[in-house]
Amino acid sequence: MSDITFGTDGWRARIAEDYTFDNVRRCAQGFATYILKHGAKEKGVVIGYDRRFQSENFAKAAAEVLAGNGIKIWLTHDATPTPTISYGVVYKQAAGGINITASHNPPTDNGFKVRDKNGGAIDPDGLKEIEKAIPDIADVKRVNFDDAVESGMIEIFNAYEPYLEQVARLVDVEPIKAAGYKIVVEPMWGNGIGWMPRILKGGKSEVIEIHNIPNPAFPEMSRPEPIPPNVNKGLEKTVEVGADVCIIFDGDADRVGAGTEDGVFINQLQMYALLALYLLEVRGERGPIVKTLSTTGMLNKLGKKYDIPVYETGVGFKYVAPKMLETDALIGGEESGGFAFKGHVPERDGIVAGLFLLDFMVQKNMKPSELIDYLYSIVGAHYYKRIDTRLESHEMRDKIKARVDAASPERIAGLEMTGINTLDGYKYNMEDGGWLLIRFSGTEPLIRVYCETTHEDKVDAIIEDGLRIAGLK
């Protein structure tokens, strides 16, 4: 059994403590073994990386190992957004991909994500197979990087251009460019830097980027995650310059957040419902919706209105991506702000999601706050909150799990329970259609307590009951 465990979206760990060059090489060997076992050696693998400490060199270390196993490598020429890497897999018709990134984790961490031939997350069985194939360092095969480049086994690959061509197929940006919007973009010091200015240049709209110099310490925020308080500087800038909207990317630009013209954060559940409504109403597209159990019930209401099925999965794109492919879904997403779209790759794409929100504003001639009002006129107002608590030990985790296992509340914040879903954590469904969820993070030592309700005055009480159930209050 390997000492490296793949969680929700691959492996993440603290740099220099567990996340070392040798352990990255071991993971790469496990993935190479998986590729070889499934007869995809000749198709090759795309490798990319983010702007975290030493990510470029960790990516080179992974490339040396796969090339050492006789697998052709296309290595991105620069730090590259996760969706761009994923699309690169499809563009090159590769067997899969490796992405060196810890996404929205703290700056101390880095990660090793793997992707399948569709550019999407590998399913749980595949992740277990890769994990089991991770060997001791003595059994890792590798070649010298420069020699592999010279021989052609490793080819430096500019993934930007094919991705930009794909974006142009997905959304017509000319109306956005012509709208005369003032758009604040917050790329959180990461891989999203420069993408909105590049895509929207040459028109009347103005893009104002902040935090757009690469910095792996992610100053002025605890982590590059597009939720408060990390987004506060972007929201403040929006008000300061009188912008029409704020678009926010996480560290590797696969997740998206947003703010209204008034500097009010558009939470992840609102964002998902807005994107689904945009596709259904503005673009007139149809198809199933795939959602994790931690995201909004507004999608179920939209599903009923537009007569389309809504599928619920466990948390993480290792569940969402396979379900999207199985059902030919219109959109798939999760509570962390990651959304994927039909006709693209089954992978989160913050850049495309941000462009879709801008196009929604253009097509409806509405400001972001008006879009939320419009959404609520269809599905009713919904309120959301999440509290994360760090787990200090395995014993703490075990005690919390035991408490929640034993809990059987009949009411939460005075609302009658209608059922418990234990697909991924403990989701308590309530009479108003809302829910309380208690679950352990699959990427960090955290326990999360979240809720969504139609009762604004009960949000805090629901969270308090959740904390009490977990023994955190």
C-alpha positions in Angstrom: 0.0 0.0 0.0 1.4 3.4 -1.0 2.0 6.1 1.5 0.6 8.6 -1.0 -3.2 8.8 -1.1 -5.2 10.3 -4.0 -8.1 12.4 -2.7 -10.9 14.2 -4.5 -8.8 15.4 -7.4 -5.4 13.6 -7.2 -2.7 14.1 -4.6 -1.9 17.3 -2.7 0.7 17.8 0.1 3.0 20.3 1.8 6.0 21.2 -0.3 9.3 19.8 1.1 7.5 17.8 3.8 5.7 15.2 1.7 5.6 16.9 -1.6 9.1 16.2 -2.8 10.7 15.5 -6.1 11.1 11.9 -5.3 7.4 11.6 -4.4 6.4 13.4 -7.6 8.5 10.9 -9.6 6.8 8.0 -7.8 3.4 9.4 -8.6 4.5 9.8 -12.3 5.6 6.2 -12.3 2.2 5.1 -11.0 0.5 7.0 -13.8 2.9 5.7 -16.4 2.1 2.1 -15.2 -1.6 2.9 -15.5 -1.2 4.3 -19.1 0.9 1.3 -20.2 -1.5 -1.2 -18.7 -4.4 0.3 -20.6 -2.5 0.2 -23.9 -2.3 3.9 -24.5 1.5 4.3 -24.6 1.6 5.5 -28.2 -0.9 8.3 -27.6 1.3 10.2 -25.2 0.5 12.5 -22.2 0.2 16.3 -21.8 1.9 17.8 -18.7 1.3 21.3 -17.4 1.8 23.3 -14.2 0.8 26.3 -12.2 2.8 29.2 -10.7 3.4 27.7 -7.3 6.9 27.2 -5.9 9.0 24.9 -8.1 5.9 23.8 -10.2 7.9 24.0 -13.4 10.6 21.8 -12.1 8.2 19.3 -10.6 6.5 19.1 -14.0 9.9 18.4 -15.6 10.5 15.6 -13.1 7.2 14.0 -14.0 8.0 14.3 -17.7 11.4 12.6 -17.2 9.6 9.6 -15.7 6.9 9.2 -18.3 9.5 9.6 -21.1 11.6 7.0 -19.2 8.7 4.6 -19.6 8.6 5.2 -23.4 5.6 7.6 -23.3 5.7 10.7 -25.5 5.3 13.9 -23.6 3.9 17.3 -24.5 5.0 19.7 -21.8 3.4 23.2 -21.8 5.8 26.0 -22.5 4.7 28.1 -19.5 2.5 28.1 -16.4 -0.9 27.2 -17.9 -4.5 27.3 -16.6 -5.9 23.9 -15.8 -8.7 24.1 -18.5 -6.1 24.9 -21.1 -4.1 21.8 -20.1 -7.2 19.7 -20.2 -8.1 21.0 -23.6 -4.5 20.3 -24.7 -5.1 16.6 -23.9 -8.1 16.6 -26.3 -6.3 18.7 -29.0 -3.3 16.3 -29.0 -5.6 13.2 -28.8 -3.4 12.1 -25.9 -4.0 9.3 -23.4 -4.3 11.6 -20.5 -2.7 14.5 -18.7 -0.8 15.5 -15.6 -1.2 18.9 -14.0 1.2 20.1 -11.3 -1.1 22.3 -9.2 -2.6 22.5 -5.8 -5.4 24.7 -7.2 -6.9 26.7 -4.3 -4.9 25.2 -1.4 -2.6 27.3 0.8 0.7 28.5 -0.6 2.6 25.8 1.4 1.1 23.1 -0.8 1.4 21.6 -4.3 -0.3 18.9 -6.1 -0.4 16.2 -8.8 -3.6 16.0 -10.7 -4.3 13.3 -13.4 -6.6 13.5 -16.4 -8.1 11.0 -18.8 -8.2 11.1 -22.6 -11.2 13.4 -22.5 -9.3 16.0 -20.4 -11.5 15.3 -17.4 -10.9 13.8 -14.0 -10.2 10.1 -13.7 -13.0 8.2 -12.0 -12.5 6.8 -8.4 -11.6 3.3 -9.6 -8.9 4.7 -11.9 -7.5 6.8 -9.2 -7.2 3.8 -6.9 -5.5 1.9 -9.6 -2.9 4.6 -10.1 -2.4 4.9 -6.3 -1.8 1.2 -6.0 0.8 1.4 -8.8 2.9 4.0 -7.0 6.3 2.2 -6.4 9.3 2.9 -4.2 11.7 5.5 -5.6 14.2 2.7 -6.5 11.7 1.3 -9.0 11.1 4.6 -10.9 12.3 4.7 -14.5 13.5 8.1 -15.8 15.6 9.8 -18.4 17.5 13.0 -18.5 15.2 15.9 -19.4 17.5 17.6 -21.9 18.3 14.3 -23.6 14.6 13.5 -23.9 13.9 16.9 -25.4 16.7 16.4 -27.9 15.3 13.0 -28.9 11.8 14.3 -29.2 10.3 12.2 -26.4 9.6 15.4 -24.6 8.2 18.2 -26.8 7.6 21.7 -25.5 4.0 22.6 -26.4 2.2 26.0 -26.6 -1.3 25.1 -25.4 -2.5 28.7 -25.5 -3.5 28.9 -29.2 -5.6 25.8 -29.5 -7.4 26.7 -26.3 -8.1 30.3 -27.5 -9.5 28.8 -30.7 -11.8 26.6 -28.6 -13.0 29.5 -26.5 -13.9 31.4 -29.8 -16.1 28.4 -30.7 -17.8 28.4 -27.3 -18.7 32.1 -27.0 -18.9 35.1 -29.3 -16.8 37.7 -27.4 -17.5 40.6 -29.8 -20.7 41.8 -28.1 -18.8 41.7 -24.7 -15.9 43.7 -26.2 -18.4 46.2 -27.7 -20.5 46.6 -24.5 -18.2 49.2 -23.0 -18.1 47.4 -19.6 -15.5 48.1 -17.0 -14.4 44.7 -15.8 -12.3 44.1 -12.7 -10.4 40.7 -12.9 -8.8 39.1 -9.9 -6.5 36.2 -11.0 -5.1 35.7 -7.5 -1.5 35.9 -8.5 -1.9 32.7 -10.5 -2.5 31.1 -13.9 -5.5 33.3 -14.8 -3.2 36.3 -15.2 -3.5 38.0 -18.6 -6.3 35.8 -20.0 -9.2 38.2 -19.9 -7.2 41.1 -21.2 -6.0 38.9 -24.0 -9.4 37.6 -25.0 -11.3 40.9 -24.6 -8.7 43.3 -26.1 -9.5 45.7 -29.0 -13.0 46.7 -28.0 -14.8 49.4 -25.9 -14.8 47.2 -22.7 -11.9 47.8 -20.3 -10.3 45.1 -18.2 -8.6 46.1 -15.0 -6.5 43.3 -13.5 -5.3 43.2 -9.9 -2.8 40.8 -8.3 -1.5 40.1 -11.8 2.2 39.5 -11.0 3.0 35.9 -10.3 3.6 35.3 -6.6 3.5 31.8 -5.0 2.9 33.3 -1.6 -0.5 34.7 -2.7 -0.2 37.9 -0.6 -3.3 39.7 0.8 -5.2 36.4 1.0 -5.0 33.2 3.0 -5.2 31.1 -0.2 -6.1 31.5 -3.9 -9.7 30.4 -3.4 -12.4 32.5 -4.9 -14.5 32.9 -1.8 -14.5 35.6 1.0 -12.3 36.9 2.5 -9.8 36.1 -0.3 -12.0 38.0 -2.8 -12.4 41.2 -0.7 -9.6 43.2 -2.5 -11.3 42.5 -5.9 -14.7 43.5 -4.6 -13.2 46.7 -3.1 -11.5 47.5 -6.4 -14.8 47.0 -8.2 -16.5 49.7 -6.1 -13.4 52.0 -6.2 -13.2 52.2 -10.0 -17.0 52.0 -10.6 -16.8 48.7 -12.5 -19.7 46.8 -13.8 -18.6 43.4 -12.6 -15.7 41.6 -10.9 -14.5 38.2 -12.3 -12.3 36.1 -10.0 -10.2 33.1 -10.7 -8.6 30.7 -8.3 -4.8 29.9 -8.5 -5.0 27.6 -11.5 -8.1 29.3 -13.2 -10.3 26.3 -13.2 -12.7 27.8 -10.6 -14.5 31.1 -10.8 -16.1 33.7 -8.5 -17.7 37.0 -9.2 -18.9 40.2 -7.7 -21.7 42.6 -8.5 -21.4 46.2 -9.5 -21.9 47.1 -5.9 -19.0 44.9 -4.7 -21.3 42.2 -3.3 -19.9 38.6 -3.7 -21.9 36.3 -6.0 -21.6 33.0 -4.1 -20.8 29.7 -5.8 -24.4 28.4 -5.6 -25.8 31.6 -7.2 -23.0 31.4 -9.8 -24.0 27.8 -10.8 -27.6 28.7 -11.1 -26.9 31.8 -13.2 -24.7 29.8 -15.6 -27.4 27.1 -15.9 -30.1 29.7 -16.5 -27.9 31.4 -19.1 -27.4 28.2 -21.1 -31.1 27.2 -20.9 -32.7 30.6 -21.5 -30.3 32.8 -23.4 -28.7 30.1 -25.6 -31.7 27.8 -25.7 -29.6 24.7 -25.0 -30.9 21.6 -23.4 -29.4 18.7 -21.6 -29.0 17.2 -18.2 -27.5 19.1 -15.3 -24.9 17.3 -13.1 -24.4 18.7 -9.6 -22.6 17.5 -6.5 -24.7 17.0 -3.4 -23.0 20.1 -1.9 -24.4 22.6 -4.4 -27.7 24.3 -5.0 -31.3 23.1 -5.0 -32.0 26.0 -7.4 -30.7 23.7 -10.2 -33.5 21.2 -9.4 -36.1 24.0 -9.8 -34.6 25.0 -13.1 -34.6 21.3 -14.1 -38.4 21.2 -13.5 -39.0 24.4 -15.3 -37.1 23.4 -18.4 -38.0 19.7 -18.2 -34.5 18.4 -18.0 -33.0 15.8 -15.6 -30.7 16.7 -12.7 -28.2 14.2 -11.5 -26.5 14.4 -8.1 -23.1 13.0 -7.4 -20.5 12.9 -4.6 -18.1 15.9 -4.2 -15.4 16.2 -6.8 -15.0 16.1 -10.5 -13.9 12.5 -10.3 -17.6 11.9 -9.9 -18.9 14.9 -12.0 -16.8 14.3 -15.1 -17.8 10.6 -15.6 -21.5 11.5 -15.0 -21.3 14.3 -17.6 -19.9 11.9 -20.2 -22.4 9.2 -19.3 -25.4 11.6 -19.6 -24.1 14.0 -22.3 -24.8 16.7 -19.8 -25.3 20.4 -20.6 -23.4 21.6 -17.5 -21.7 20.0 -14.5 -20.4 21.7 -11.4 -19.7 21.8 -7.7 -20.0 24.1 -4.7 -16.3 25.1 -4.9 -16.9 27.2 -8.0 -15.9 24.8 -10.7 -18.2 24.4 -13.7 -17.8 22.4 -16.9 -19.8 22.7 -20.2 -21.1 20.6 -23.0 -19.1 20.9 -26.2 -15.9 21.6 -24.2 -14.0 19.3 -21.9 -15.6 17.7 -18.8 -13.4 19.8 -16.6 -13.8 23.0 -14.6 -13.1 26.1 -16.7 -13.1 29.4 -14.9 -12.2 31.4 -18.0 -15.2 30.2 -20.1 -17.5 30.5 -17.1 -16.5 34.1 -16.6 -17.1 34.8 -20.3 -20.5 33.2 -20.1 -21.4 35.5 -17.2 -20.3 38.5 -19.1 -22.4 37.4 -22.2 -25.4 36.8 -19.9 -25.1 40.5 -18.8 -24.9 41.6 -22.5 -27.7 39.5 -23.8 -30.1 40.4 -21.0 -28.8 44.0 -20.7 -28.7 43.5 -17.0 -26.1 44.3 -14.3 -25.0 41.3 -12.1 -27.3 42.3 -9.2 -30.2 42.4 -11.7 -29.3 38.9 -13.0 -29.6 37.6 -9.4 -32.9 39.3 -9.0 -34.0 37.7 -12.3 -32.9 34.3 -11.2 -34.7 34.6 -7.9 -37.9 35.7 -9.7 -37.8 32.2 -11.2 -36.6 29.9 -8.4 -37.1 32.0 -5.3 -34.4 33.5 -3.0 -31.9 31.0 -1.6 -29.3 31.6 1.1 -26.0 29.8 1.7 -23.2 29.6 4.2 -20.1 27.4 4.8 -17.8 27.1 7.8 -14.5 25.2 7.5 -12.7 23.9 10.6 -9.2 22.5 10.5 -8.7 19.0 11.9 -5.7 19.0 14.2 -5.4 15.2 14.4 -6.8 11.8 13.2 -8.3 11.5 16.7 -10.3 14.7 16.2 -11.5 13.4 12.8 -12.5 10.1 14.4 -14.4 11.7 17.2 -16.3 14.0 14.9 -17.2 11.1 12.6 -18.5 9.0 15.6 -20.6 11.9 16.8 -22.2 12.5 13.4 -22.7 8.8 12.8 -24.7 8.6 16.0 -26.7 11.8 15.4 -30.4 11.6 14.4 -31.9 15.0 14.6 -35.6 15.4 13.8 -35.4 19.1 13.3 -32.7 21.5 12.4 -33.1 25.2 13.3 -36.8 24.4 13.8 -37.2 22.9 10.3 -38.4 19.4 10.0 -36.0 16.9 8.4 -37.2 15.0 5.3 -34.3 12.6 5.0 -30.5 12.0 5.3 -28.2 11.5 2.3 -24.9 9.8 3.1 -23.5 9.6 -0.4 -20.7 11.8 0.5 -20.8 13.0 4.1 -24.1 13.7 6.0 -26.6 15.7 4.1 -29.8 16.6 6.1 -32.6 17.6 3.8 -35.2 19.9 5.3 -38.8 20.7 4.7 -38.2 24.0 2.8 -36.1 22.2 0.2 -32.9 23.4 1.9 -30.2 21.3 3.4 -27.4 21.0 5.9 -24.2 19.1 4.9 -21.4 17.9 7.2 -18.4 16.3 5.3 -14.7 15.9 5.5 -12.7 17.6 2.7 -11.1 15.3 0.2 -8.2 17.6 -0.4 -7.2 19.0 3.0 -7.5 18.2 6.7 -10.8 20.1 7.1 -14.3 19.4 8.0 -16.9 21.6 6.3 -20.4 22.5 7.5 -22.6 24.0 4.8 -26.2 24.9 4.3 -28.7 26.3 1.8 -32.1 27.5 2.8 -35.0 29.6 1.6 -35.2 31.2 5.1 -32.7 34.0 5.3 -33.2 34.3 9.1 -32.4 30.7 9.7 -29.0 30.4 8.0 -26.9 31.0 11.1 -29.1 28.8 13.2 -28.8 25.9 10.7 -25.0 26.2 10.7 -25.0 26.4 14.5 -27.0 23.1 14.7 -24.5 21.5 12.2 -21.5 22.6 14.4 -23.3 21.1 17.4 -24.0 17.8 15.7 -20.3 17.6 14.8 -19.2 18.5 18.3 -17.6 21.7 17.2 -19.8 24.0 19.2 
